Amino acid sequence: MSAIRLLVLGAVRQHGRAHGYQVRNDLEFWGAHEWSNAKPGSIYHALKQMARQGLLVVRGTAPSTAGGPPRTEYELTDAGEAEYHRLLRWALLAHDEKPDVLTAGVGFIVDLPRQEAVELLRRRVAALEEWAAEVRKDWTPKGAPEEWGHIGEVRRLWVHTAASGAEWTRGLIERLENGAYVMAGEGERSVEVLTEGVPAPFTAGAGSAPPGR
């Protein structure tokens, strides 16, 4: 799975209707250009590709505040809404995707009902524990640990990664079960990402708009 589709669909969805420059600003505010492939060219390509696929629909144009040509505005279709939620669920559930996929999923986790998010995360923990057990049982070199050499470090890395991932996920489950965040269906929530007055960490200027603004 590529994180760019989830990121772009999620950014458009938060606006209701958005053009490419808005999506780019939102994702850069999140720092997605640093931890994912959400570069400007990839964003505009994804918008056009998903419009051709029927996941987005063009809803007109908006004037450019910089004096350039009008900007094409996009909106999710019913198929785009379904694809967004499919990608979001998979990003939280799949334990063997690249880190940017999980990062994108966590960024939009509040778009799911609380209990559904918790259940997906519990399944993620179970998958991580199963993977760690498989590594210990089937992927561990034969012989005593001192005979493994540096190959033993691969096994240690995998087991440690699974354990730390499961620990973090359990923490998120606990926070959600204790009422953290305003989840889907729980009423209005702020679209602000940072505490008021805190500058965006990944943008050059403090005036950059957060997702959904």
C-alpha positions in Angstrom: 0.0 0.0 0.0 1.2 3.5 -0.8 0.5 6.1 1.9 0.0 8.9 -0.7 -3.5 7.8 -1.6 -4.6 7.7 2.0 -3.0 11.1 2.7 -4.4 12.8 -0.3 -7.9 11.4 0.1 -7.8 12.3 3.8 -6.7 15.8 3.2 -9.4 16.5 0.5 -12.0 14.9 2.8 -11.1 17.2 5.7 -11.8 20.3 3.5 -14.8 18.8 1.9 -13.5 20.3 -1.3 -9.9 21.1 -1.9 -7.4 22.0 -4.7 -3.9 20.6 -5.0 -2.2 23.5 -3.3 -4.4 23.2 -0.2 -3.6 19.4 0.0 0.1 20.1 -0.4 0.0 22.7 2.3 -1.8 20.4 4.7 0.5 17.5 4.2 3.6 19.7 4.5 2.2 21.0 7.7 2.1 17.4 9.0 5.7 16.9 7.8 4.4 14.2 5.4 7.0 15.4 2.8 9.7 14.3 5.2 8.3 10.9 6.3 6.4 9.8 3.2 6.5 10.1 -0.6 4.0 13.0 -0.4 6.1 15.3 -2.6 4.4 18.0 -4.7 4.6 15.9 -7.9 3.2 12.8 -6.2 0.3 14.8 -4.7 -0.8 16.3 -8.0 -0.4 13.0 -9.8 -2.5 11.2 -7.1 -5.2 13.8 -7.4 -5.5 13.4 -11.2 -5.1 9.6 -11.1 -7.8 9.2 -8.5 -10.1 11.6 -10.4 -9.7 9.3 -13.4 -10.5 6.3 -11.2 -13.7 7.9 -10.0 -12.5 8.3 -6.4 -12.5 12.1 -6.7 -14.6 14.4 -8.8 -13.8 17.9 -10.1 -16.1 20.5 -8.5 -15.0 23.6 -10.3 -12.1 25.9 -9.8 -10.9 28.4 -7.2 -9.0 31.6 -8.0 -5.3 31.5 -7.1 -4.3 33.9 -4.3 -0.9 34.1 -5.8 -2.2 35.5 -9.1 -1.7 32.3 -11.1 -4.2 30.3 -13.1 -7.4 29.0 -11.3 -6.9 25.9 -9.2 -8.9 22.8 -9.8 -11.0 21.7 -6.8 -11.7 18.1 -6.0 -14.2 16.3 -3.8 -14.5 12.7 -2.7 -17.1 10.6 -4.5 -19.0 7.8 -2.7 -16.3 5.4 -4.1 -13.6 7.7 -2.8 -15.2 7.7 0.6 -15.3 3.9 0.7 -11.7 3.7 -0.5 -10.5 6.2 2.1 -12.0 4.2 4.9 -10.6 0.9 3.4 -7.1 2.4 3.3 -7.4 3.8 6.8 -8.5 0.5 8.3 -5.7 -1.3 6.5 -3.1 1.2 7.6 -4.0 0.6 11.3 -4.4 -3.1 10.9 -1.4 -4.2 8.8 1.7 -4.8 10.8 4.1 -5.4 7.8 3.6 -2.2 5.9 6.2 0.6 5.7 6.1 3.1 8.7 4.6 5.9 6.6 1.4 3.8 6.1 0.9 3.5 9.9 1.8 7.1 10.4 -0.8 8.2 7.9 -3.4 5.9 9.5 -2.7 7.3 13.0 -3.0 10.8 11.5 -6.6 10.1 10.4 -7.6 7.6 13.2 -10.2 10.0 14.6 -12.3 9.5 11.4 -13.2 6.0 12.7 -15.7 5.2 15.5 -13.8 4.6 18.8 -14.7 0.9 19.2 -13.8 0.1 15.6 -10.4 1.8 16.0 -9.7 -0.1 19.2 -10.7 -3.4 17.6 -8.4 -2.8 14.6 -5.5 -2.0 16.9 -6.2 -5.1 19.0 -5.9 -7.1 15.9 -2.7 -5.3 15.1 -1.2 -6.4 18.5 -2.3 -10.0 17.9 -0.6 -10.0 14.4 2.6 -8.5 15.9 2.7 -11.1 18.6 2.1 -13.9 16.1 4.9 -12.6 13.9 7.3 -12.5 16.9 6.4 -16.0 17.8 7.0 -17.2 14.3 10.4 -15.5 14.3 11.3 -17.2 17.5 10.1 -20.6 16.3 10.9 -20.8 12.6 13.4 -18.1 11.7 15.9 -18.5 14.6 19.3 -20.0 13.5 20.1 -23.4 14.8 22.6 -23.8 17.6 23.5 -21.8 20.7 23.1 -18.0 20.5 26.9 -17.5 20.5 27.0 -19.5 17.3 24.7 -17.3 15.4 27.2 -14.5 14.7 25.8 -11.2 13.3 22.8 -13.1 11.7 21.4 -13.4 15.2 21.1 -9.6 15.3 18.5 -9.9 12.5 16.4 -12.1 14.7 16.8 -9.8 17.6 15.8 -6.8 15.5 12.6 -8.4 14.3 11.6 -9.6 17.7 12.4 -6.2 19.3 10.5 -4.4 16.5 7.4 -6.5 17.0 7.5 -6.1 20.8 8.0 -2.3 20.7 5.2 -2.0 18.1 2.9 -4.0 20.2 3.7 -2.0 23.3 3.0 1.3 21.6 -0.2 0.0 20.1 -1.4 -1.2 23.6 -0.8 2.3 24.9 -2.9 3.8 22.1 -5.7 1.3 22.8 -5.6 2.3 26.5 -5.7 6.0 25.7 -8.7 5.5 23.3 -10.5 3.4 25.9 -10.0 6.1 28.4 -11.7 8.6 26.1 -8.8 10.3 24.4 -9.7 12.4 21.3 -13.0 13.0 19.7 -13.7 10.1 17.4 -16.2 9.7 14.5 -19.8 10.0 15.6 -18.9 11.7 18.9 -19.8 15.3 17.9 -17.9 18.3 16.7 -14.1 18.3 17.0 -11.5 20.9 16.2 -9.5 20.3 13.1 -6.5 22.0 14.7 -3.5 19.6 14.8 -1.4 21.6 17.3 -2.2 23.5 20.5 -3.2 27.1 19.7 -0.2 29.3 19.3 2.3 26.5 18.7 4.0 26.9 15.3 4.0 24.1 12.8 7.3 22.1 13.2 7.8 21.2 9.5 7.0 24.6 7.8 9.2 27.6 7.3 6.5 30.1 8.4 4.3 30.1 11.4 1.2 31.1 9.3 0.7 27.8 7.5 -2.8 26.5 7.8 -3.4 23.1 9.5 -5.3 20.3 7.8 -9.0 21.1 7.4 -8.5 24.9 7.4 
